[in-house]
Amino acid sequence: TPQVGVSAGKRYIVSGWIKTQSMANKYFGAYGVEARIQWYSSLGVLLKTENIASGLKGTTAWTRYEKSFIAPANAVKARLQLQTTGIFTTGTAWFDTWGIVP
């Protein structure tokens, strides 16, 4: 996802929807679907990563996730990271209507 401008010390709400189907991994336990926010400095340095949802497995209905965050010191950009994790992970994940709002 593209980066968006943020102000350090300001509160932001991150929200969106996730649905999964048959998310599995027969080799490793650490896998699933996750949504995270990453905060960056003006030099593009990753300052902090925070989870909104993680470790989603199996089949789930559309579920809304929402979490409030304070942008860390020196943060000028933020980026959402929506992904499946773990090598050999199978299944499908859908992400809808994700956003970062003050």
C-alpha positions in Angstrom: 0.0 0.0 0.0 1.2 3.6 -0.5 2.5 5.7 2.3 0.4 8.5 3.8 1.5 11.6 5.6 1.1 11.6 9.4 2.0 13.9 12.3 4.1 12.6 15.2 2.2 12.4 18.5 -1.3 12.5 16.8 -3.9 9.8 17.3 -5.0 7.8 14.3 -7.6 5.1 13.8 -6.9 2.3 11.5 -9.7 0.1 10.3 -10.8 -2.3 7.7 -12.4 -5.7 6.9 -10.8 -9.2 6.5 -12.3 -12.5 5.3 -10.4 -15.8 5.1 -11.0 -19.1 3.4 -9.1 -22.3 4.3 -6.0 -20.6 5.6 -3.6 -23.4 6.6 0.0 -24.4 6.8 0.9 -28.1 7.3 4.6 -27.4 8.2 4.7 -24.4 10.6 2.5 -23.0 13.4 3.5 -19.4 12.9 1.3 -18.4 10.0 -1.9 -16.6 9.1 -3.3 -13.4 7.9 -2.3 -10.1 9.4 -2.9 -6.3 9.2 -0.2 -4.0 10.5 0.7 -0.3 10.4 4.2 0.8 9.8 5.5 4.2 10.8 8.4 5.9 8.9 10.7 8.9 9.5 11.4 11.6 6.9 14.5 9.6 5.8 12.3 6.6 5.1 13.5 4.7 8.2 11.0 2.2 9.7 10.4 3.5 13.2 7.8 1.0 14.5 5.4 -1.7 13.4 2.1 -2.3 15.2 -0.5 -5.1 14.7 -4.1 -4.5 14.1 -4.9 -8.2 13.4 -2.6 -11.2 13.3 -2.6 -15.0 13.2 -6.0 -15.3 11.5 -6.4 -18.9 10.4 -9.0 -21.2 8.9 -12.2 -19.8 7.4 -13.7 -16.6 8.8 -16.6 -14.4 7.8 -16.1 -10.7 6.9 -14.9 -9.2 10.2 -14.2 -5.5 10.9 -11.0 -4.6 12.7 -10.3 -1.2 14.3 -7.5 0.0 16.5 -6.3 3.4 17.7 -2.6 4.4 17.6 -0.4 7.4 18.5 2.1 8.1 15.8 5.6 7.8 17.3 8.1 10.6 17.6 9.6 11.5 14.3 6.9 9.8 12.2 6.0 11.6 9.0 4.6 8.7 7.0 2.5 5.5 7.7 1.8 2.5 5.6 -0.7 -0.4 6.0 0.7 -3.9 5.5 -2.0 -6.4 4.6 -0.7 -9.9 4.1 -0.6 -13.6 4.6 2.4 -14.9 6.5 4.5 -18.1 6.7 6.2 -20.1 4.0 4.0 -22.8 2.6 0.8 -21.1 3.7 -2.3 -21.9 1.6 -5.8 -20.4 1.4 -7.3 -17.1 0.4 -7.6 -13.8 2.2 -9.6 -10.8 1.2 -9.1 -7.2 2.5 -11.6 -4.4 2.0 -12.0 -0.8 2.9 -8.8 -0.2 4.9 -7.9 3.3 6.0 -5.9 5.5 8.4 -7.8 8.5 9.7 -7.0 11.1 12.4 
